[in-house]
């Protein structure tokens, strides 16, 4: 499944970024979309996702209240608005597509190439 992320960059602590993930319409309509990240020296971890293709969302505790996942069905694009960013949010962020969504990365069978987010002063 082809997924293309964009929107990463360098931001100061407390700043904001909005990531985008463009998918084919077939992928977008067949699978549930989510976001994961891999920080330096750490394993990939769940960040946020929809559930079962609907509007229900799920977030990692570390980003609740700061990150918001959304989607534009007409554009087959998923977004993640990140606010009040912290240095510990520094990571490569990956978009993923799978059945049902949620935090188990084994249900995802399509991954983007990743976009770097660096939070530093």
Secondary structure, DSSP 8 states (H G I E B T S, - for coil): --EEEE--EEE-TT--EEEEEEE-HHHHHHSEEEEEEE-TTS--EEEEEEBTTSS-EEE-TTTTTTEEEEEEGGGTEEEEEE-S--GGG-EEEEEEEESSBSS-GGGEEEE---EEEEE--
